[in-house]
Amino acid sequence: MSDAPPAMTARRLAIEGRVQGVGYRDAMVDAAGAAGVRGTVRNADDGRVLAHVQGSEDAVAAIIAWASRGPRLARVTRVEVEAADPDPAHTTFRRIR
């Protein structure tokens, strides 16, 4: 039996649609906490929401699935997902900007 920590998966998300002004970032903080991922979420100047998420492969997949729906008032039209490097500075999931 190995004592190695579980593998960390990290992704950058760019969420498009009606995602600003609808509580998307705060809802994502709650969803990320429930999924057990760490990272950040912020508004972009072009109307998208950008996130960096990291955790177990299952937890990251769960938050990506959530991101495609978002909170009740959001209307997500696209979620672009890119591979990212895990950032050891992320010890929680938080909203920035």
A tleap script that builds the chain and sets N, CA, C and O, in Angstrom:
source leaprc.protein.ff14SB
mol = sequence {
  NMET SER ASP ALA PRO PRO ALA MET THR ALA
  ARG ARG LEU ALA ILE GLU GLY ARG VAL GLN
  GLY VAL GLY TYR ARG ASP ALA MET VAL ASP
  ALA ALA GLY ALA ALA GLY VAL ARG GLY THR
  VAL ARG ASN ALA ASP ASP GLY ARG VAL LEU
  ALA HIE VAL GLN GLY SER GLU ASP ALA VAL
  ALA ALA ILE ILE ALA TRP ALA SER ARG GLY
  PRO ARG LEU ALA ARG VAL THR ARG VAL GLU
  VAL GLU ALA ALA ASP PRO ASP PRO ALA HIE
  THR THR PHE ARG ARG ILE CARG
}
set mol.1.N position { 0.850 -1.181 0.000 }
set mol.1.CA position { 0.000 0.000 0.000 }
set mol.1.C position { 0.893 1.240 0.000 }
set mol.1.O position { 1.850 1.324 0.770 }
set mol.2.N position { 0.580 2.178 -0.849 }
set mol.2.CA position { 1.407 3.368 -1.002 }
set mol.2.C position { 0.886 4.505 -0.132 }
set mol.2.O position { -0.321 4.691 0.022 }
set mol.3.N position { 1.833 5.269 0.438 }
set mol.3.CA position { 1.461 6.454 1.205 }
set mol.3.C position { 1.558 7.716 0.363 }
set mol.3.O position { 1.474 8.822 0.897 }
set mol.4.N position { 1.732 7.568 -0.945 }
set mol.4.CA position { 1.847 8.723 -1.835 }
set mol.4.C position { 0.514 9.475 -1.865 }
set mol.4.O position { -0.553 8.861 -1.840 }
set mol.5.N position { 0.585 10.807 -1.919 }
set mol.5.CA position { -0.661 11.569 -2.011 }
set mol.5.C position { -1.358 11.281 -3.335 }
set mol.5.O position { -0.701 10.931 -4.316 }
set mol.6.N position { -2.681 11.424 -3.375 }
set mol.6.CA position { -3.385 11.191 -4.642 }
set mol.6.C position { -2.915 12.173 -5.705 }
set mol.6.O position { -2.496 13.290 -5.402 }
set mol.7.N position { -2.995 11.736 -6.944 }
set mol.7.CA position { -2.579 12.594 -8.061 }
set mol.7.C position { -3.455 13.845 -8.118 }
set mol.7.O position { -4.666 13.783 -7.909 }
set mol.8.N position { -2.826 14.965 -8.402 }
set mol.8.CA position { -3.523 16.251 -8.483 }
set mol.8.C position { -3.745 16.579 -9.956 }
set mol.8.O position { -2.808 16.555 -10.754 }
set mol.9.N position { -4.976 16.883 -10.302 }
set mol.9.CA position { -5.353 17.318 -11.642 }
set mol.9.C position { -5.670 18.801 -11.580 }
set mol.9.O position { -6.281 19.258 -10.613 }
set mol.10.N position { -5.274 19.556 -12.579 }
set mol.10.CA position { -5.576 20.996 -12.613 }
set mol.10.C position { -6.068 21.375 -13.997 }
set mol.10.O position { -5.581 20.872 -15.010 }
set mol.11.N position { -7.046 22.276 -14.020 }
set mol.11.CA position { -7.609 22.765 -15.279 }
set mol.11.C position { -7.905 24.252 -15.167 }
set mol.11.O position { -8.235 24.760 -14.095 }
set mol.12.N position { -7.779 24.942 -16.307 }
set mol.12.CA position { -8.231 26.330 -16.427 }
set mol.12.C position { -9.558 26.289 -17.161 }
set mol.12.O position { -9.700 25.595 -18.168 }
set mol.13.N position { -10.532 27.038 -16.653 }
set mol.13.CA position { -11.850 27.092 -17.276 }
set mol.13.C position { -12.146 28.513 -17.713 }
set mol.13.O position { -11.839 29.464 -16.994 }
set mol.14.N position { -12.736 28.660 -18.875 }
set mol.14.CA position { -13.250 29.945 -19.358 }
set mol.14.C position { -14.727 29.705 -19.645 }
set mol.14.O position { -15.076 28.977 -20.574 }
set mol.15.N position { -15.590 30.321 -18.842 }
set mol.15.CA position { -17.023 30.088 -18.924 }
set mol.15.C position { -17.671 31.278 -19.622 }
set mol.15.O position { -17.463 32.427 -19.232 }
set mol.16.N position { -18.458 30.994 -20.658 }
set mol.16.CA position { -19.094 32.040 -21.455 }
set mol.16.C position { -20.603 31.965 -21.328 }
set mol.16.O position { -21.166 30.927 -20.980 }
set mol.17.N position { -21.243 33.083 -21.615 }
set mol.17.CA position { -22.698 33.179 -21.568 }
set mol.17.C position { -23.095 34.288 -20.610 }
set mol.17.O position { -22.344 35.240 -20.399 }
set mol.18.N position { -24.278 34.158 -20.034 }
set mol.18.CA position { -24.698 35.126 -19.009 }
set mol.18.C position { -24.177 34.610 -17.676 }
set mol.18.O position { -24.868 33.888 -16.957 }
set mol.19.N position { -22.939 34.997 -17.361 }
set mol.19.CA position { -22.268 34.453 -16.183 }
set mol.19.C position { -21.742 35.540 -15.245 }
set mol.19.O position { -21.195 35.230 -14.186 }
set mol.20.N position { -21.902 36.803 -15.623 }
set mol.20.CA position { -21.526 37.889 -14.720 }
set mol.20.C position { -22.800 38.582 -14.254 }
set mol.20.O position { -23.743 38.760 -15.025 }
set mol.21.N position { -22.812 38.969 -12.989 }
set mol.21.CA position { -23.966 39.654 -12.435 }
set mol.21.C position { -25.096 38.720 -12.024 }
set mol.21.O position { -26.212 39.170 -11.767 }
set mol.22.N position { -24.814 37.421 -11.961 }
set mol.22.CA position { -25.838 36.442 -11.598 }
set mol.22.C position { -25.413 35.571 -10.412 }
set mol.22.O position { -26.040 34.548 -10.138 }
set mol.23.N position { -24.352 35.973 -9.712 }
set mol.23.CA position { -23.878 35.208 -8.555 }
set mol.23.C position { -23.055 33.985 -8.916 }
set mol.23.O position { -22.879 33.086 -8.094 }
set mol.24.N position { -22.550 33.946 -10.144 }
set mol.24.CA position { -21.813 32.767 -10.607 }
set mol.24.C position { -20.580 32.488 -9.746 }
set mol.24.O position { -20.370 31.354 -9.316 }
set mol.25.N position { -19.769 33.508 -9.494 }
set mol.25.CA position { -18.523 33.280 -8.754 }
set mol.25.C position { -18.785 32.788 -7.341 }
set mol.25.O position { -18.133 31.849 -6.888 }
set mol.26.N position { -19.725 33.402 -6.638 }
set mol.26.CA position { -20.030 32.962 -5.277 }
set mol.26.C position { -20.589 31.543 -5.268 }
set mol.26.O position { -20.251 30.745 -4.394 }
set mol.27.N position { -21.443 31.231 -6.238 }
set mol.27.CA position { -21.991 29.882 -6.330 }
set mol.27.C position { -20.888 28.875 -6.641 }
set mol.27.O position { -20.916 27.748 -6.148 }
set mol.28.N position { -19.913 29.283 -7.462 }
set mol.28.CA position { -18.815 28.371 -7.782 }
set mol.28.C position { -17.950 28.111 -6.553 }
set mol.28.O position { -17.466 26.995 -6.367 }
set mol.29.N position { -17.752 29.114 -5.721 }
set mol.29.CA position { -16.999 28.913 -4.479 }
set mol.29.C position { -17.696 27.835 -3.641 }
set mol.29.O position { -17.037 26.941 -3.110 }
set mol.30.N position { -19.016 27.916 -3.523 }
set mol.30.CA position { -19.770 26.910 -2.758 }
set mol.30.C position { -19.664 25.529 -3.405 }
set mol.30.O position { -19.433 24.535 -2.717 }
set mol.31.N position { -19.833 25.469 -4.732 }
set mol.31.CA position { -19.764 24.192 -5.439 }
set mol.31.C position { -18.372 23.580 -5.345 }
set mol.31.O position { -18.229 22.366 -5.196 }
set mol.32.N position { -17.354 24.419 -5.433 }
set mol.32.CA position { -15.975 23.927 -5.339 }
set mol.32.C position { -15.697 23.361 -3.951 }
set mol.32.O position { -15.029 22.337 -3.810 }
set mol.33.N position { -16.215 24.038 -2.930 }
set mol.33.CA position { -16.055 23.523 -1.568 }
set mol.33.C position { -16.714 22.163 -1.414 }
set mol.33.O position { -16.147 21.257 -0.801 }
set mol.34.N position { -17.907 22.021 -1.969 }
set mol.34.CA position { -18.619 20.744 -1.894 }
set mol.34.C position { -17.892 19.649 -2.680 }
set mol.34.O position { -17.891 18.488 -2.272 }
set mol.35.N position { -17.273 20.021 -3.807 }
set mol.35.CA position { -16.562 19.045 -4.642 }
set mol.35.C position { -15.174 18.717 -4.094 }
set mol.35.O position { -14.596 17.684 -4.433 }
set mol.36.N position { -14.642 19.603 -3.245 }
set mol.36.CA position { -13.315 19.373 -2.684 }
set mol.36.C position { -12.175 19.826 -3.573 }
set mol.36.O position { -11.077 19.274 -3.510 }
set mol.37.N position { -12.431 20.839 -4.410 }
set mol.37.CA position { -11.344 21.367 -5.243 }
set mol.37.C position { -10.809 22.662 -4.652 }
set mol.37.O position { -11.464 23.314 -3.838 }
set mol.38.N position { -9.616 23.016 -5.076 }
set mol.38.CA position { -8.972 24.265 -4.669 }
set mol.38.C position { -8.726 25.100 -5.902 }
set mol.38.O position { -8.732 24.581 -7.018 }
set mol.39.N position { -8.507 26.410 -5.712 }
set mol.39.CA position { -8.205 27.275 -6.841 }
set mol.39.C position { -8.827 28.640 -6.697 }
set mol.39.O position { -9.026 29.137 -5.588 }
set mol.40.N position { -9.139 29.251 -7.846 }
set mol.40.CA position { -9.682 30.609 -7.858 }
set mol.40.C position { -10.727 30.747 -8.960 }
set mol.40.O position { -10.771 29.968 -9.913 }
set mol.41.N position { -11.567 31.771 -8.791 }
set mol.41.CA position { -12.527 32.143 -9.824 }
set mol.41.C position { -12.583 33.661 -9.869 }
set mol.41.O position { -12.529 34.324 -8.833 }
set mol.42.N position { -12.695 34.215 -11.091 }
set mol.42.CA position { -12.744 35.667 -11.240 }
set mol.42.C position { -13.485 36.036 -12.507 }
set mol.42.O position { -13.624 35.223 -13.420 }
set mol.43.N position { -13.964 37.282 -12.553 }
set mol.43.CA position { -14.557 37.822 -13.771 }
set mol.43.C position { -13.449 38.284 -14.703 }
set mol.43.O position { -12.431 38.811 -14.255 }
set mol.44.N position { -13.649 38.088 -15.989 }
set mol.44.CA position { -12.754 38.628 -17.007 }
set mol.44.C position { -13.387 39.893 -17.560 }
set mol.44.O position { -14.604 40.063 -17.498 }
set mol.45.N position { -12.573 40.768 -18.093 }
set mol.45.CA position { -13.070 42.026 -18.657 }
set mol.45.C position { -13.977 41.814 -19.870 }
set mol.45.O position { -14.768 42.697 -20.206 }
set mol.46.N position { -13.877 40.670 -20.525 }
set mol.46.CA position { -14.668 40.416 -21.732 }
set mol.46.C position { -16.018 39.744 -21.456 }
set mol.46.O position { -16.702 39.331 -22.392 }
set mol.47.N position { -16.407 39.630 -20.177 }
set mol.47.CA position { -17.708 39.060 -19.832 }
set mol.47.C position { -17.675 37.600 -19.446 }
set mol.47.O position { -18.682 37.062 -18.986 }
set mol.48.N position { -16.536 36.943 -19.624 }
set mol.48.CA position { -16.422 35.541 -19.216 }
set mol.48.C position { -16.097 35.461 -17.733 }
set mol.48.O position { -15.740 36.460 -17.108 }
set mol.49.N position { -16.225 34.265 -17.180 }
set mol.49.CA position { -15.721 33.950 -15.848 }
set mol.49.C position { -14.570 32.984 -16.058 }
set mol.49.O position { -14.696 32.019 -16.812 }
set mol.50.N position { -13.443 33.239 -15.394 }
set mol.50.CA position { -12.252 32.404 -15.510 }
set mol.50.C position { -11.990 31.714 -14.186 }
set mol.50.O position { -12.124 32.322 -13.124 }
set mol.51.N position { -11.616 30.441 -14.247 }
set mol.51.CA position { -11.342 29.698 -13.020 }
set mol.51.C position { -10.120 28.817 -13.209 }
set mol.51.O position { -9.826 28.359 -14.313 }
set mol.52.N position { -9.423 28.593 -12.122 }
set mol.52.CA position { -8.350 27.601 -12.054 }
set mol.52.C position { -8.799 26.634 -10.978 }
set mol.52.O position { -8.987 27.026 -9.827 }
set mol.53.N position { -8.974 25.361 -11.345 }
set mol.53.CA position { -9.438 24.358 -10.388 }
set mol.53.C position { -8.438 23.220 -10.324 }
set mol.53.O position { -7.854 22.831 -11.335 }
set mol.54.N position { -8.247 22.692 -9.125 }
set mol.54.CA position { -7.333 21.571 -8.966 }
set mol.54.C position { -7.799 20.687 -7.820 }
set mol.54.O position { -8.397 21.148 -6.848 }
set mol.55.N position { -7.507 19.423 -7.968 }
set mol.55.CA position { -7.888 18.428 -6.969 }
set mol.55.C position { -7.805 17.058 -7.598 }
set mol.55.O position { -7.090 16.857 -8.580 }
set mol.56.N position { -8.544 16.109 -7.028 }
set mol.56.CA position { -8.570 14.774 -7.619 }
set mol.56.C position { -9.254 14.849 -8.982 }
set mol.56.O position { -10.007 15.782 -9.261 }
set mol.57.N position { -8.989 13.870 -9.812 }
set mol.57.CA position { -9.591 13.857 -11.148 }
set mol.57.C position { -11.115 13.881 -11.057 }
set mol.57.O position { -11.763 14.593 -11.824 }
set mol.58.N position { -11.697 13.116 -10.133 }
set mol.58.CA position { -13.154 13.089 -9.980 }
set mol.58.C position { -13.703 14.428 -9.513 }
set mol.58.O position { -14.741 14.878 -9.998 }
set mol.59.N position { -13.009 15.071 -8.569 }
set mol.59.CA position { -13.476 16.361 -8.047 }
set mol.59.C position { -13.414 17.435 -9.128 }
set mol.59.O position { -14.327 18.252 -9.246 }
set mol.60.N position { -12.348 17.437 -9.912 }
set mol.60.CA position { -12.218 18.421 -10.994 }
set mol.60.C position { -13.297 18.171 -12.052 }
set mol.60.O position { -13.887 19.121 -12.567 }
set mol.61.N position { -13.554 16.913 -12.376 }
set mol.61.CA position { -14.614 16.594 -13.341 }
set mol.61.C position { -15.977 17.067 -12.824 }
set mol.61.O position { -16.801 17.553 -13.598 }
set mol.62.N position { -16.212 16.925 -11.522 }
set mol.62.CA position { -17.487 17.355 -10.941 }
set mol.62.C position { -17.662 18.868 -11.052 }
set mol.62.O position { -18.757 19.337 -11.363 }
set mol.63.N position { -16.599 19.640 -10.802 }
set mol.63.CA position { -16.740 21.097 -10.868 }
set mol.63.C position { -16.837 21.556 -12.326 }
set mol.63.O position { -17.489 22.562 -12.605 }
set mol.64.N position { -16.211 20.852 -13.246 }
set mol.64.CA position { -16.375 21.185 -14.666 }
set mol.64.C position { -17.823 20.936 -15.087 }
set mol.64.O position { -18.401 21.744 -15.815 }
set mol.65.N position { -18.406 19.845 -14.646 }
set mol.65.CA position { -19.817 19.569 -14.948 }
set mol.65.C position { -20.708 20.652 -14.351 }
set mol.65.O position { -21.644 21.117 -15.002 }
set mol.66.N position { -20.419 21.057 -13.111 }
set mol.66.CA position { -21.198 22.128 -12.487 }
set mol.66.C position { -21.047 23.428 -13.291 }
set mol.66.O position { -22.026 24.145 -13.498 }
set mol.67.N position { -19.833 23.727 -13.738 }
set mol.67.CA position { -19.566 24.980 -14.463 }
set mol.67.C position { -20.407 25.086 -15.730 }
set mol.67.O position { -20.747 26.191 -16.152 }
set mol.68.N position { -20.742 23.970 -16.335 }
set mol.68.CA position { -21.541 24.015 -17.562 }
set mol.68.C position { -23.004 24.352 -17.283 }
set mol.68.O position { -23.747 24.697 -18.201 }
set mol.69.N position { -23.418 24.254 -16.027 }
set mol.69.CA position { -24.783 24.634 -15.625 }
set mol.69.C position { -24.773 25.964 -14.892 }
set mol.69.O position { -25.538 26.871 -15.220 }
set mol.70.N position { -23.894 26.075 -13.889 }
set mol.70.CA position { -23.821 27.285 -13.075 }
set mol.70.C position { -25.024 27.431 -12.165 }
set mol.70.O position { -25.826 26.507 -12.033 }
set mol.71.N position { -25.150 28.597 -11.535 }
set mol.71.CA position { -26.294 28.844 -10.655 }
set mol.71.C position { -27.574 29.086 -11.461 }
set mol.71.O position { -27.535 29.218 -12.684 }
set mol.72.N position { -28.671 29.140 -10.778 }
set mol.72.CA position { -30.002 29.228 -11.392 }
set mol.72.C position { -30.132 30.343 -12.424 }
set mol.72.O position { -30.704 30.111 -13.489 }
set mol.73.N position { -29.626 31.538 -12.152 }
set mol.73.CA position { -29.812 32.676 -13.058 }
set mol.73.C position { -28.804 32.721 -14.215 }
set mol.73.O position { -28.962 33.522 -15.137 }
set mol.74.N position { -27.791 31.887 -14.177 }
set mol.74.CA position { -26.785 31.876 -15.247 }
set mol.74.C position { -27.324 31.166 -16.484 }
set mol.74.O position { -28.205 30.310 -16.397 }
set mol.75.N position { -26.783 31.535 -17.619 }
set mol.75.CA position { -27.069 30.860 -18.884 }
set mol.75.C position { -25.724 30.587 -19.548 }
set mol.75.O position { -25.214 31.408 -20.310 }
set mol.76.N position { -25.167 29.435 -19.249 }
set mol.76.CA position { -23.842 29.073 -19.760 }
set mol.76.C position { -23.986 28.593 -21.194 }
set mol.76.O position { -24.794 27.711 -21.486 }
set mol.77.N position { -23.190 29.183 -22.094 }
set mol.77.CA position { -23.222 28.776 -23.495 }
set mol.77.C position { -21.989 27.957 -23.894 }
set mol.77.O position { -22.020 27.217 -24.878 }
set mol.78.N position { -20.909 28.096 -23.124 }
set mol.78.CA position { -19.680 27.376 -23.467 }
set mol.78.C position { -18.742 27.345 -22.279 }
set mol.78.O position { -18.625 28.328 -21.548 }
set mol.79.N position { -18.070 26.214 -22.081 }
set mol.79.CA position { -17.003 26.099 -21.092 }
set mol.79.C position { -15.776 25.567 -21.816 }
set mol.79.O position { -15.755 24.431 -22.289 }
set mol.80.N position { -14.765 26.405 -21.892 }
set mol.80.CA position { -13.497 26.005 -22.506 }
set mol.80.C position { -12.602 25.473 -21.386 }
set mol.80.O position { -12.414 26.139 -20.368 }
set mol.81.N position { -12.055 24.280 -21.577 }
set mol.81.CA position { -11.240 23.631 -20.553 }
set mol.81.C position { -9.843 23.401 -21.104 }
set mol.81.O position { -9.680 22.836 -22.185 }
set mol.82.N position { -8.832 23.843 -20.356 }
set mol.82.CA position { -7.432 23.638 -20.749 }
set mol.82.C position { -6.684 22.990 -19.598 }
set mol.82.O position { -6.995 23.230 -18.432 }
set mol.83.N position { -5.706 22.173 -19.926 }
set mol.83.CA position { -4.839 21.593 -18.904 }
set mol.83.C position { -4.054 22.711 -18.229 }
set mol.83.O position { -3.708 23.708 -18.864 }
set mol.84.N position { -3.777 22.542 -16.952 }
set mol.84.CA position { -3.010 23.533 -16.196 }
set mol.84.C position { -2.098 22.791 -15.228 }
set mol.84.O position { -2.289 21.606 -14.952 }
set mol.85.N position { -1.117 23.504 -14.726 }
set mol.85.CA position { -0.246 22.948 -13.696 }
set mol.85.C position { -0.861 23.218 -12.331 }
set mol.85.O position { -1.361 24.316 -12.087 }
set mol.86.N position { -0.833 22.234 -11.436 }
set mol.86.CA position { -1.301 22.490 -10.073 }
set mol.86.C position { -0.463 23.589 -9.429 }
set mol.86.O position { 0.741 23.682 -9.667 }
set mol.87.N position { -1.098 24.408 -8.625 }
set mol.87.CA position { -0.428 25.500 -7.925 }
set mol.87.C position { -0.476 25.213 -6.431 }
set mol.87.O position { -1.551 25.258 -5.832 }
set mol.88.N position { 0.670 24.918 -5.815 }
set mol.88.CA position { 0.670 24.586 -4.382 }
set mol.88.C position { 0.206 25.740 -3.502 }
set mol.88.O position { -0.103 25.527 -2.330 }
set mol.89.N position { 0.150 26.952 -4.036 }
set mol.89.CA position { -0.325 28.095 -3.254 }
set mol.89.C position { -1.837 28.040 -3.025 }
set mol.89.O position { -2.349 28.689 -2.113 }
set mol.90.N position { -2.550 27.272 -3.847 }
set mol.90.CA position { -4.009 27.159 -3.689 }
set mol.90.C position { -4.313 26.155 -2.579 }
set mol.90.O position { -4.211 24.946 -2.782 }
set mol.91.N position { -4.681 26.658 -1.423 }
set mol.91.CA position { -5.031 25.780 -0.302 }
set mol.91.C position { -6.536 25.766 -0.050 }
set mol.91.O position { -7.034 24.953 0.730 }
set mol.92.N position { -7.257 26.669 -0.714 }
set mol.92.CA position { -8.708 26.740 -0.644 }
set mol.92.C position { -9.213 27.097 -2.030 }
set mol.92.O position { -8.426 27.202 -2.970 }
set mol.93.N position { -10.513 27.283 -2.163 }
set mol.93.CA position { -11.064 27.815 -3.407 }
set mol.93.C position { -11.631 29.179 -3.069 }
set mol.93.O position { -12.461 29.310 -2.169 }
set mol.94.N position { -11.183 30.196 -3.794 }
set mol.94.CA position { -11.612 31.547 -3.443 }
set mol.94.C position { -11.922 32.376 -4.671 }
set mol.94.O position { -11.436 32.126 -5.774 }
set mol.95.N position { -12.738 33.354 -4.434 }
set mol.95.CA position { -13.118 34.331 -5.460 }
set mol.95.C position { -12.121 35.476 -5.425 }
set mol.95.O position { -11.783 35.984 -4.356 }
set mol.96.N position { -11.653 35.879 -6.599 }
set mol.96.CA position { -10.795 37.058 -6.688 }
set mol.96.C position { -11.437 38.042 -7.654 }
set mol.96.O position { -12.194 37.658 -8.545 }
set mol.97.N position { -11.123 39.305 -7.463 }
set mol.97.CA position { -11.662 40.373 -8.302 }
set mol.97.C position { -13.145 40.403 -8.324 }
set mol.97.O position { -13.735 41.252 -8.991 }
savepdb mol mol.pdb
quit
